[in-house]
Amino acid sequence: MNGLVDDLRGMSGTFDIAISSHVIQHIAIPTARAYFRRIRDLLKPDGVFVVSTTNVPHAAYGYEVYRPGQGTFPISETEFNVLGLTPNASGLPVRRFSAKRLRQELEEAGFRPRRWFGFSYIRPQHTGFIAKQYGMSSELLQDVPVSQGFVVEPRV
């Protein structure tokens, strides 16, 4: 793991709140697990962690890479983990989460979920276009958030 979280050595139990917005879907799975555990260690026992990621109801599991000017392409978990360790190597890796999977990973890292939330809804005038792109019924996209998150606290 690299970046700011690694730079906070010796600060365990220091923070009241931590926020991670749309980060975890782009980093390798082992790194994401370590990231969650490190955030948990940085929080005070009564601290709160707010984490958000994408919510893709028609494909809540899977991996893809976005290449500017080319589009989005499915990739394997192994390819995702390689790209997630080497950002911008050959595109932006994206890991898709269901609410169940995100909750499970947070619990495995030692968090207790307090609340799930959804936000960033598809505008009604765009559901037909998006549904056509993915070969699905536009009714499946009504009132469905395209981003999601959890408010969690460390298990003590």
Backbone as JSON Lines, residues from 0, in Angstrom:
{"i":0,"aa":"M","n":[0.86,-1.17,0.0],"ca":[0.0,0.0,0.0],"c":[0.9,1.23,0.0]}
{"i":1,"aa":"N","n":[0.46,2.28,-0.63],"ca":[1.27,3.49,-0.63],"c":[0.37,4.7,-0.39]}
{"i":2,"aa":"G","n":[0.98,5.85,-0.31],"ca":[0.2,7.07,-0.16],"c":[0.03,7.5,1.26]}
{"i":3,"aa":"L","n":[-0.94,8.36,1.47],"ca":[-1.15,9.01,2.76],"c":[-1.37,8.05,3.91]}
{"i":4,"aa":"V","n":[-2.11,6.97,3.7],"ca":[-2.4,6.04,4.79],"c":[-1.1,5.45,5.33]}
{"i":5,"aa":"D","n":[-0.16,5.13,4.47],"ca":[1.14,4.62,4.92],"c":[1.92,5.68,5.67]}
{"i":6,"aa":"D","n":[1.71,6.93,5.34],"ca":[2.46,8.01,5.97],"c":[1.98,8.34,7.38]}
{"i":7,"aa":"L","n":[0.96,7.66,7.87],"ca":[0.39,7.97,9.18],"c":[0.83,6.96,10.24]}
{"i":8,"aa":"R","n":[2.06,6.51,10.15],"ca":[2.58,5.56,11.13],"c":[2.57,6.19,12.53]}
{"i":9,"aa":"G","n":[2.32,5.37,13.53],"ca":[2.36,5.85,14.9],"c":[1.16,6.69,15.31]}
{"i":10,"aa":"M","n":[0.13,6.71,14.48],"ca":[-1.04,7.56,14.78],"c":[-2.29,6.73,15.05]}
{"i":11,"aa":"S","n":[-2.14,5.48,15.41],"ca":[-3.31,4.63,15.66],"c":[-4.22,5.24,16.71]}
{"i":12,"aa":"G","n":[-5.52,5.06,16.49],"ca":[-6.52,5.55,17.43],"c":[-6.6,7.06,17.52]}
{"i":13,"aa":"T","n":[-6.28,7.75,16.44],"ca":[-6.17,9.21,16.45],"c":[-7.39,9.93,15.89]}
{"i":14,"aa":"F","n":[-8.05,9.37,14.9],"ca":[-9.05,10.11,14.14],"c":[-10.48,9.79,14.54]}
{"i":15,"aa":"D","n":[-11.32,10.83,14.53],"ca":[-12.75,10.68,14.79],"c":[-13.49,10.16,13.56]}
{"i":16,"aa":"I","n":[-13.04,10.57,12.39],"ca":[-13.72,10.2,11.15],"c":[-12.7,10.07,10.03]}
{"i":17,"aa":"A","n":[-12.96,9.13,9.13],"ca":[-12.18,8.96,7.9],"c":[-13.18,8.82,6.76]}
{"i":18,"aa":"I","n":[-12.85,9.39,5.61],"ca":[-13.72,9.33,4.44],"c":[-12.91,8.84,3.25]}
{"i":19,"aa":"S","n":[-13.46,7.88,2.55],"ca":[-12.84,7.35,1.33],"c":[-13.91,7.34,0.25]}
{"i":20,"aa":"S","n":[-13.78,8.22,-0.71],"ca":[-14.8,8.37,-1.74],"c":[-14.31,7.89,-3.1]}
{"i":21,"aa":"H","n":[-14.9,6.81,-3.56],"ca":[-14.64,6.25,-4.9],"c":[-13.16,5.97,-5.14]}
{"i":22,"aa":"V","n":[-12.53,5.34,-4.16],"ca":[-11.12,4.95,-4.27],"c":[-10.98,3.44,-4.4]}
{"i":23,"aa":"I","n":[-11.68,2.7,-3.54],"ca":[-11.41,1.27,-3.42],"c":[-11.68,0.48,-4.69]}
{"i":24,"aa":"Q","n":[-12.53,0.98,-5.58],"ca":[-12.82,0.22,-6.79],"c":[-11.66,0.26,-7.79]}
{"i":25,"aa":"H","n":[-10.63,1.05,-7.49],"ca":[-9.51,1.17,-8.42],"c":[-8.21,0.56,-7.91]}
{"i":26,"aa":"I","n":[-8.2,0.02,-6.69],"ca":[-6.95,-0.53,-6.15],"c":[-7.03,-2.04,-6.0]}
{"i":27,"aa":"A","n":[-5.9,-2.7,-6.15],"ca":[-5.82,-4.16,-6.09],"c":[-6.5,-4.68,-4.82]}
{"i":28,"aa":"I","n":[-7.1,-5.85,-4.9],"ca":[-7.87,-6.42,-3.8],"c":[-7.03,-6.55,-2.52]}
{"i":29,"aa":"P","n":[-5.83,-7.12,-2.57],"ca":[-5.04,-7.21,-1.33],"c":[-4.72,-5.82,-0.75]}
{"i":30,"aa":"T","n":[-4.49,-4.85,-1.6],"ca":[-4.22,-3.49,-1.15],"c":[-5.47,-2.89,-0.51]}
{"i":31,"aa":"A","n":[-6.64,-3.14,-1.09],"ca":[-7.89,-2.62,-0.53],"c":[-8.14,-3.21,0.86]}
{"i":32,"aa":"R","n":[-7.85,-4.49,1.03],"ca":[-8.03,-5.11,2.35],"c":[-7.1,-4.47,3.38]}
{"i":33,"aa":"A","n":[-5.85,-4.26,2.99],"ca":[-4.89,-3.62,3.9],"c":[-5.3,-2.18,4.19]}
{"i":34,"aa":"Y","n":[-5.82,-1.5,3.18],"ca":[-6.29,-0.12,3.3],"c":[-7.4,-0.03,4.35]}
{"i":35,"aa":"F","n":[-8.38,-0.93,4.26],"ca":[-9.48,-0.95,5.23],"c":[-8.96,-1.19,6.65]}
{"i":36,"aa":"R","n":[-8.06,-2.17,6.79],"ca":[-7.53,-2.47,8.13],"c":[-6.76,-1.28,8.7]}
{"i":37,"aa":"R","n":[-5.99,-0.6,7.84],"ca":[-5.22,0.55,8.31],"c":[-6.14,1.69,8.73]}
{"i":38,"aa":"I","n":[-7.18,1.94,7.96],"ca":[-8.16,2.97,8.33],"c":[-8.77,2.62,9.69]}
{"i":39,"aa":"R","n":[-9.14,1.35,9.87],"ca":[-9.73,0.92,11.15],"c":[-8.76,1.22,12.3]}
{"i":40,"aa":"D","n":[-7.48,0.93,12.11],"ca":[-6.49,1.16,13.16],"c":[-6.29,2.64,13.46]}
{"i":41,"aa":"L","n":[-6.5,3.5,12.47],"ca":[-6.3,4.94,12.65],"c":[-7.46,5.6,13.4]}
{"i":42,"aa":"L","n":[-8.62,4.94,13.42],"ca":[-9.79,5.52,14.07],"c":[-9.77,5.33,15.58]}
{"i":43,"aa":"K","n":[-10.34,6.3,16.28],"ca":[-10.6,6.13,17.7],"c":[-11.64,5.02,17.85]}
{"i":44,"aa":"P","n":[-11.73,4.38,19.01],"ca":[-12.71,3.3,19.19],"c":[-14.15,3.7,18.85]}
{"i":45,"aa":"D","n":[-14.52,4.96,19.04],"ca":[-15.86,5.42,18.7],"c":[-15.87,6.21,17.38]}
{"i":46,"aa":"G","n":[-14.8,6.06,16.59],"ca":[-14.7,6.77,15.32],"c":[-15.61,6.2,14.25]}
{"i":47,"aa":"V","n":[-15.7,6.9,13.14],"ca":[-16.58,6.53,12.04],"c":[-15.8,6.58,10.73]}
{"i":48,"aa":"F","n":[-16.06,5.59,9.87],"ca":[-15.47,5.53,8.54],"c":[-16.61,5.58,7.53]}
{"i":49,"aa":"V","n":[-16.54,6.51,6.6],"ca":[-17.53,6.62,5.53],"c":[-16.81,6.24,4.24]}
{"i":50,"aa":"V","n":[-17.29,5.2,3.58],"ca":[-16.66,4.72,2.36],"c":[-17.71,4.66,1.26]}
{"i":51,"aa":"S","n":[-17.34,5.13,0.07],"ca":[-18.27,5.06,-1.06],"c":[-17.56,4.49,-2.27]}
{"i":52,"aa":"T","n":[-18.36,3.9,-3.14],"ca":[-17.87,3.29,-4.36],"c":[-19.02,3.27,-5.37]}
{"i":53,"aa":"T","n":[-18.76,2.72,-6.52],"ca":[-19.81,2.62,-7.52],"c":[-20.81,1.53,-7.12]}
{"i":54,"aa":"N","n":[-22.0,1.62,-7.65],"ca":[-23.04,0.62,-7.48],"c":[-23.59,0.36,-8.87]}
{"i":55,"aa":"V","n":[-23.35,-0.83,-9.39],"ca":[-23.76,-1.16,-10.75],"c":[-24.76,-2.31,-10.68]}
{"i":56,"aa":"P","n":[-26.06,-1.99,-10.63],"ca":[-27.06,-3.02,-10.39],"c":[-27.08,-4.14,-11.43]}
{"i":57,"aa":"H","n":[-26.75,-3.84,-12.67],"ca":[-26.81,-4.86,-13.71],"c":[-25.54,-5.71,-13.75]}
{"i":58,"aa":"A","n":[-24.51,-5.3,-13.04],"ca":[-23.25,-6.04,-13.04],"c":[-22.5,-5.75,-11.74]}
{"i":59,"aa":"A","n":[-23.04,-6.23,-10.64],"ca":[-22.49,-5.87,-9.33],"c":[-21.19,-6.59,-9.01]}
{"i":60,"aa":"Y","n":[-20.79,-7.52,-9.81],"ca":[-19.52,-8.21,-9.62],"c":[-18.75,-8.14,-10.93]}
{"i":61,"aa":"G","n":[-17.47,-8.14,-10.83],"ca":[-16.66,-8.19,-12.04],"c":[-15.62,-7.09,-12.06]}
{"i":62,"aa":"Y","n":[-14.85,-7.11,-13.12],"ca":[-13.72,-6.21,-13.25],"c":[-13.67,-5.71,-14.69]}
{"i":63,"aa":"E","n":[-13.22,-4.48,-14.84],"ca":[-13.08,-3.92,-16.17],"c":[-11.96,-2.89,-16.16]}
{"i":64,"aa":"V","n":[-11.55,-2.5,-17.34],"ca":[-10.56,-1.45,-17.47],"c":[-11.12,-0.4,-18.42]}
{"i":65,"aa":"Y","n":[-10.97,0.85,-18.03],"ca":[-11.39,1.96,-18.88],"c":[-10.15,2.53,-19.55]}
{"i":66,"aa":"R","n":[-10.18,2.59,-20.88],"ca":[-9.08,3.17,-21.64],"c":[-9.61,4.39,-22.38]}
{"i":67,"aa":"P","n":[-9.12,5.58,-22.03],"ca":[-9.62,6.81,-22.67],"c":[-9.56,6.71,-24.19]}
{"i":68,"aa":"G","n":[-10.66,7.11,-24.78],"ca":[-10.76,7.1,-26.23],"c":[-11.08,5.74,-26.83]}
{"i":69,"aa":"Q","n":[-11.04,4.69,-26.0],"ca":[-11.31,3.34,-26.49],"c":[-12.56,2.71,-25.88]}
{"i":70,"aa":"G","n":[-12.83,3.05,-24.62],"ca":[-13.99,2.5,-23.95],"c":[-13.63,1.62,-22.78]}
{"i":71,"aa":"T","n":[-14.61,0.8,-22.35],"ca":[-14.46,-0.07,-21.2],"c":[-14.44,-1.52,-21.66]}
{"i":72,"aa":"F","n":[-13.52,-2.3,-21.07],"ca":[-13.35,-3.7,-21.48],"c":[-13.3,-4.59,-20.25]}
{"i":73,"aa":"P","n":[-13.97,-5.75,-20.31],"ca":[-13.91,-6.69,-19.18],"c":[-12.5,-7.25,-19.03]}
{"i":74,"aa":"I","n":[-12.08,-7.48,-17.78],"ca":[-10.78,-8.09,-17.5],"c":[-10.98,-9.1,-16.37]}
{"i":75,"aa":"S","n":[-9.98,-9.94,-16.17],"ca":[-10.04,-10.94,-15.1],"c":[-9.63,-10.31,-13.77]}
{"i":76,"aa":"E","n":[-9.89,-11.04,-12.68],"ca":[-9.48,-10.57,-11.35],"c":[-7.96,-10.41,-11.29]}
{"i":77,"aa":"T","n":[-7.25,-11.34,-11.89],"ca":[-5.78,-11.27,-11.91],"c":[-5.31,-10.01,-12.64]}
{"i":78,"aa":"E","n":[-5.9,-9.73,-13.8],"ca":[-5.54,-8.52,-14.55],"c":[-5.87,-7.27,-13.75]}
{"i":79,"aa":"F","n":[-7.03,-7.29,-13.06],"ca":[-7.41,-6.15,-12.23],"c":[-6.36,-5.9,-11.16]}
{"i":80,"aa":"N","n":[-5.94,-6.96,-10.47],"ca":[-4.97,-6.8,-9.39],"c":[-3.63,-6.28,-9.89]}
{"i":81,"aa":"V","n":[-3.22,-6.68,-11.08],"ca":[-1.97,-6.15,-11.66],"c":[-2.14,-4.67,-11.97]}
{"i":82,"aa":"L","n":[-3.24,-4.32,-12.64],"ca":[-3.48,-2.91,-12.97],"c":[-3.7,-2.07,-11.73]}
{"i":83,"aa":"G","n":[-4.31,-2.66,-10.69],"ca":[-4.57,-1.95,-9.44],"c":[-3.31,-1.64,-8.66]}
{"i":84,"aa":"L","n":[-2.22,-2.32,-8.98],"ca":[-0.93,-2.05,-8.34],"c":[-0.08,-1.1,-9.16]}
{"i":85,"aa":"T","n":[-0.42,-0.94,-10.42],"ca":[0.34,-0.07,-11.32],"c":[-0.6,0.9,-12.01]}
{"i":86,"aa":"P","n":[-1.09,1.91,-11.28],"ca":[-2.07,2.83,-11.86],"c":[-1.59,3.47,-13.15]}
{"i":87,"aa":"N","n":[-2.53,3.67,-14.04],"ca":[-2.3,4.31,-15.34],"c":[-1.38,3.52,-16.24]}
{"i":88,"aa":"A","n":[-1.1,2.25,-15.9],"ca":[-0.23,1.44,-16.74],"c":[-0.84,1.27,-18.13]}
{"i":89,"aa":"S","n":[-2.09,0.87,-18.17],"ca":[-2.75,0.71,-19.47],"c":[-4.26,0.92,-19.32]}
{"i":90,"aa":"G","n":[-4.63,1.89,-18.52],"ca":[-6.03,2.18,-18.31],"c":[-6.39,2.2,-16.85]}
{"i":91,"aa":"L","n":[-7.61,2.61,-16.58],"ca":[-8.1,2.72,-15.21],"c":[-8.86,1.45,-14.84]}
{"i":92,"aa":"P","n":[-8.34,0.65,-13.88],"ca":[-9.04,-0.56,-13.49],"c":[-10.25,-0.22,-12.62]}
{"i":93,"aa":"V","n":[-11.33,-0.96,-12.8],"ca":[-12.55,-0.74,-12.02],"c":[-13.05,-2.08,-11.51]}
{"i":94,"aa":"R","n":[-13.3,-2.14,-10.22],"ca":[-13.86,-3.32,-9.58],"c":[-15.29,-2.98,-9.19]}
{"i":95,"aa":"R","n":[-16.21,-3.83,-9.54],"ca":[-17.61,-3.59,-9.24],"c":[-18.02,-4.25,-7.94]}
{"i":96,"aa":"F","n":[-18.82,-3.54,-7.15],"ca":[-19.27,-4.02,-5.85],"c":[-20.78,-4.09,-5.78]}
{"i":97,"aa":"S","n":[-21.28,-5.12,-5.14],"ca":[-22.66,-5.11,-4.67],"c":[-22.61,-4.6,-3.24]}
{"i":98,"aa":"A","n":[-23.74,-4.19,-2.69],"ca":[-23.78,-3.75,-1.29],"c":[-23.35,-4.9,-0.39]}
{"i":99,"aa":"K","n":[-23.76,-6.12,-0.72],"ca":[-23.43,-7.3,0.09],"c":[-21.92,-7.52,0.12]}
{"i":100,"aa":"R","n":[-21.29,-7.42,-1.02],"ca":[-19.84,-7.66,-1.09],"c":[-19.06,-6.56,-0.35]}
{"i":101,"aa":"L","n":[-19.47,-5.31,-0.52],"ca":[-18.8,-4.21,0.17],"c":[-18.93,-4.38,1.69]}
{"i":102,"aa":"R","n":[-20.12,-4.71,2.13],"ca":[-20.36,-4.94,3.56],"c":[-19.47,-6.07,4.08]}
{"i":103,"aa":"Q","n":[-19.4,-7.15,3.34],"ca":[-18.6,-8.31,3.74],"c":[-17.13,-7.92,3.9]}
{"i":104,"aa":"E","n":[-16.59,-7.17,2.96],"ca":[-15.18,-6.79,3.04],"c":[-14.91,-5.84,4.21]}
{"i":105,"aa":"L","n":[-15.86,-4.96,4.48],"ca":[-15.71,-4.07,5.63],"c":[-15.76,-4.86,6.94]}
{"i":106,"aa":"E","n":[-16.67,-5.82,7.03],"ca":[-16.76,-6.65,8.23],"c":[-15.49,-7.47,8.42]}
{"i":107,"aa":"E","n":[-14.95,-8.02,7.33],"ca":[-13.71,-8.8,7.41],"c":[-12.54,-7.95,7.89]}
{"i":108,"aa":"A","n":[-12.59,-6.65,7.64],"ca":[-11.52,-5.73,8.06],"c":[-11.73,-5.26,9.51]}
{"i":109,"aa":"G","n":[-12.8,-5.7,10.15],"ca":[-13.02,-5.35,11.54],"c":[-13.96,-4.18,11.78]}
{"i":110,"aa":"F","n":[-14.81,-3.89,10.79],"ca":[-15.8,-2.82,10.96],"c":[-17.17,-3.4,11.23]}
{"i":111,"aa":"R","n":[-18.0,-2.6,11.87],"ca":[-19.4,-2.92,12.1],"c":[-20.23,-1.9,11.34]}
{"i":112,"aa":"P","n":[-20.94,-2.33,10.29],"ca":[-21.75,-1.39,9.52],"c":[-22.87,-0.77,10.35]}
{"i":113,"aa":"R","n":[-23.03,0.53,10.19],"ca":[-24.13,1.25,10.84],"c":[-25.24,1.54,9.83]}
{"i":114,"aa":"R","n":[-24.83,1.88,8.59],"ca":[-25.83,2.29,7.61],"c":[-25.28,2.19,6.19]}
{"i":115,"aa":"W","n":[-26.09,1.64,5.27],"ca":[-25.79,1.65,3.84],"c":[-26.49,2.86,3.24]}
{"i":116,"aa":"F","n":[-25.9,3.47,2.23],"ca":[-26.58,4.57,1.55],"c":[-26.3,4.51,0.05]}
{"i":117,"aa":"G","n":[-27.26,5.0,-0.72],"ca":[-27.12,5.09,-2.16],"c":[-27.28,6.54,-2.58]}
{"i":118,"aa":"F","n":[-26.57,6.93,-3.63],"ca":[-26.69,8.3,-4.14],"c":[-26.3,8.33,-5.61]}
{"i":119,"aa":"S","n":[-26.42,9.47,-6.22],"ca":[-26.07,9.68,-7.63],"c":[-26.95,8.82,-8.54]}
{"i":120,"aa":"Y","n":[-28.22,9.17,-8.58],"ca":[-29.18,8.4,-9.35],"c":[-29.14,8.77,-10.83]}
{"i":121,"aa":"I","n":[-29.51,7.81,-11.67],"ca":[-29.57,8.04,-13.12],"c":[-30.78,8.94,-13.39]}
{"i":122,"aa":"R","n":[-30.58,9.97,-14.16],"ca":[-31.7,10.84,-14.52],"c":[-32.7,10.05,-15.35]}
{"i":123,"aa":"P","n":[-33.98,10.24,-15.08],"ca":[-35.01,9.46,-15.79],"c":[-34.88,9.53,-17.31]}
{"i":124,"aa":"Q","n":[-34.48,10.68,-17.84],"ca":[-34.38,10.8,-19.29],"c":[-33.22,9.99,-19.87]}
{"i":125,"aa":"H","n":[-32.32,9.48,-19.02],"ca":[-31.17,8.72,-19.5],"c":[-31.29,7.22,-19.3]}
{"i":126,"aa":"T","n":[-32.3,6.75,-18.56],"ca":[-32.38,5.32,-18.27],"c":[-32.56,4.49,-19.54]}
{"i":127,"aa":"G","n":[-33.32,4.97,-20.5],"ca":[-33.51,4.23,-21.75],"c":[-32.2,4.02,-22.49]}
{"i":128,"aa":"F","n":[-31.41,5.08,-22.6],"ca":[-30.11,4.99,-23.29],"c":[-29.19,4.0,-22.59]}
{"i":129,"aa":"I","n":[-29.08,4.11,-21.27],"ca":[-28.18,3.24,-20.51],"c":[-28.66,1.79,-20.57]}
{"i":130,"aa":"A","n":[-29.97,1.59,-20.44],"ca":[-30.52,0.24,-20.52],"c":[-30.21,-0.39,-21.89]}
{"i":131,"aa":"K","n":[-30.33,0.38,-22.94],"ca":[-30.03,-0.13,-24.28],"c":[-28.55,-0.53,-24.4]}
{"i":132,"aa":"Q","n":[-27.66,0.3,-23.81],"ca":[-26.23,0.01,-23.86],"c":[-25.91,-1.34,-23.22]}
{"i":133,"aa":"Y","n":[-26.65,-1.69,-22.17],"ca":[-26.37,-2.92,-21.44],"c":[-27.37,-4.04,-21.73]}
{"i":134,"aa":"G","n":[-28.26,-3.81,-22.68],"ca":[-29.21,-4.85,-23.07],"c":[-30.14,-5.28,-21.95]}
{"i":135,"aa":"M","n":[-30.7,-4.31,-21.25],"ca":[-31.57,-4.61,-20.13],"c":[-32.79,-3.7,-20.17]}
{"i":136,"aa":"S","n":[-33.76,-4.0,-19.35],"ca":[-34.97,-3.2,-19.26],"c":[-34.7,-1.91,-18.49]}
{"i":137,"aa":"S","n":[-35.21,-0.8,-18.99],"ca":[-35.01,0.48,-18.31],"c":[-35.7,0.5,-16.95]}
{"i":138,"aa":"E","n":[-36.71,-0.35,-16.75],"ca":[-37.38,-0.42,-15.45],"c":[-36.41,-0.86,-14.34]}
{"i":139,"aa":"L","n":[-35.41,-1.65,-14.71],"ca":[-34.44,-2.12,-13.72],"c":[-33.57,-0.98,-13.19]}
{"i":140,"aa":"L","n":[-33.54,0.14,-13.89],"ca":[-32.7,1.26,-13.49],"c":[-33.48,2.38,-12.79]}
{"i":141,"aa":"Q","n":[-34.76,2.21,-12.65],"ca":[-35.57,3.23,-12.0],"c":[-35.25,3.26,-10.49]}
{"i":142,"aa":"D","n":[-34.99,4.43,-9.98],"ca":[-34.74,4.62,-8.54],"c":[-33.6,3.76,-8.0]}
{"i":143,"aa":"V","n":[-32.59,3.52,-8.82],"ca":[-31.44,2.73,-8.4],"c":[-30.21,3.64,-8.38]}
{"i":144,"aa":"P","n":[-29.51,3.71,-7.25],"ca":[-28.32,4.56,-7.19],"c":[-27.17,3.96,-7.98]}
{"i":145,"aa":"V","n":[-26.34,4.82,-8.58],"ca":[-25.15,4.35,-9.28],"c":[-23.9,4.51,-8.42]}
{"i":146,"aa":"S","n":[-24.08,5.04,-7.23],"ca":[-23.01,5.08,-6.24],"c":[-23.61,4.61,-4.92]}
{"i":147,"aa":"Q","n":[-22.76,4.05,-4.07],"ca":[-23.22,3.52,-2.8],"c":[-22.13,3.69,-1.76]}
{"i":148,"aa":"G","n":[-22.5,3.47,-0.53],"ca":[-21.49,3.52,0.52],"c":[-22.01,2.99,1.82]}
{"i":149,"aa":"F","n":[-21.12,2.92,2.78],"ca":[-21.45,2.5,4.13],"c":[-20.88,3.48,5.12]}
{"i":150,"aa":"V","n":[-21.57,3.66,6.21],"ca":[-21.03,4.31,7.39],"c":[-20.76,3.18,8.35]}
{"i":151,"aa":"V","n":[-19.51,3.04,8.78],"ca":[-19.12,1.93,9.65],"c":[-18.32,2.44,10.84]}
{"i":152,"aa":"E","n":[-18.2,1.58,11.84],"ca":[-17.39,1.92,13.01],"c":[-16.55,0.69,13.35]}
{"i":153,"aa":"P","n":[-15.41,0.91,14.0],"ca":[-14.56,-0.23,14.38],"c":[-15.31,-1.14,15.34]}
{"i":154,"aa":"R","n":[-15.13,-2.45,15.14],"ca":[-15.68,-3.41,16.11],"c":[-14.74,-3.41,17.3]}
{"i":155,"aa":"V","n":[-15.29,-3.33,18.46],"ca":[-14.45,-3.36,19.67],"c":[-14.79,-4.55,20.54]}
